[in-house]
Each structure stands twice: as C-alpha cells, then as structure tokens.
Amino acid sequence: ETGVTQTPRHLVMGMTNKKSLKCEQHLGHNAMYWYKQSAKKPLELMFVYNFKEQTENNSVPSRFSPECPNSSHLFLHLHTLQPEDSALYLCASSRNPGLAGVDEQYFGPGTRLTVT
Amino acid sequence: GENVEQHPSTLSVQEGDSAVIKCTYSDSASNYFPWYKQELGKGPQLIIDIRSNVGEKKDQRIAVTLNKTAKHFSLHITETQPEDSAVYFCAASYPGTASKLTFGTGTRLQVTL
C-alpha cells in the first residue's frame, strides 16, 4: 500500500445525483492532487493543493468541486455529471513540490466512477 | 505546455527477455522523469525516477536512461517475470510552484511463459 486511501472504490451515479469522493494520505505530505484516468488517454491532472491552498485548476468543469480541509484529506464533490465523466479518479500526494523542483507523487487505488 | 509521447502502446515478451519502453518529451525545461507501474485495479505505483543531472539510474532489474539532448528517456526491464505484466507510464515535469506531471499514454507489457 502507498499510504494513500480512497473511498469509495466504485461509484455509480445518475446525472442528477450529488456525490463525493474522499482521499486520505497517511504520509505526512503537504501536496495533494486529483487526476482523471480515461481509457486510452494519458492521466489528466485536474487539481493541485499545496498546504491546503489550491494552486492548480486545469480547466476542470465546475461540476467537479474540490475541497481540501487539511493537508491529509482531499475531497472531490460531484454534481450533474455527464456520461463522459465516467473514468477512474485518482488521488495522489507528495511531500512538497516547492520551488526547488518536483518530488515523488504517490497514488491511491482510485475510484471507478460510472455516470448513467 | 509539455507533451510526452510513449512507445510502444503494447509490448509482449517472453519470460526472461528484456523489455524497453521509450518516451520523448517536448519541453527542454523538464528535469524530472518518473516511471509508474499500474496493475489491474490499482493506482499507479512509482517504480523508478531520474532527474536531469543524471544520465542513467538502476534499481535491480529496472533501469532508466535519459538523453537530454535528444529529449528522450527509456525504461529497461531485464530478466522479465510474469509479475512484471502491467501498464507502464512515463511522465515528465519541471520545477515550479506546483508539481505538474505530464504523462505518456502508457505501455501494456505482457510477459508470457
């Protein structure tokens, strides 16, 4: 295990539902990330939080709303999603990217989301 | 922005043979190149990485080489075993206020007996 947990592991939701994905890291890291992984496409970075502050929003539609209450927890709130949003949503964390460079990112197992 | 291309998309080797996966990147400012292994039902797992001040790095059966001039880097797996079967992703990043990895499209490696 990488020290990054995600719940739920699987989620089926209708387009009018509201649901949330949860990520927790037990590594003492300061940065957390949401990625989207679709079939036959590269992992897409969605959001970056550094010391609880959002530092990156990669042009993600507003139907995805992240929340980072502290450096150990990250949420992704979902509402009025589309079928094309079905994908594996991965959370990752890293110690602290800082200005000196990047450091290793550790991924959770992901939440397999199906939008019907 | 950065663009990472990865080849091949699928690779089948016999157990004991070597496997090589290649990636190219576009941004000469990129200085960090990790490789991830993703098994079915799991998230990507970091297996090795290399920074731009190093040309080669080895960890047991896994090695990564970097050619900064040509902007390409490669993953080498020797003496492949069935448990090496997985999808492998390369990525590239550069220093900044946010740690932004750009990933390749992945290589599905199948090690056959």
Interface residues (C-beta under 8 A of the other chain):
Chain A: T2 V4 Q6 A31 Y33 K40 K41 P42 L43 L45 V48 N50 T55 E56 L90 A92 S94 P97 L99 A100 G101 V102 D103 E104 Q105 Y106 F107 G108 P109 G110
Chain B: V4 N31 Y32 P34 Y36 G41 K42 G43 P44 Q45 L46 D49 R51 F89 S93 Y94 P95 G96 T97 A98 S99 K100 L101 T102 F103 G104 T105 G106
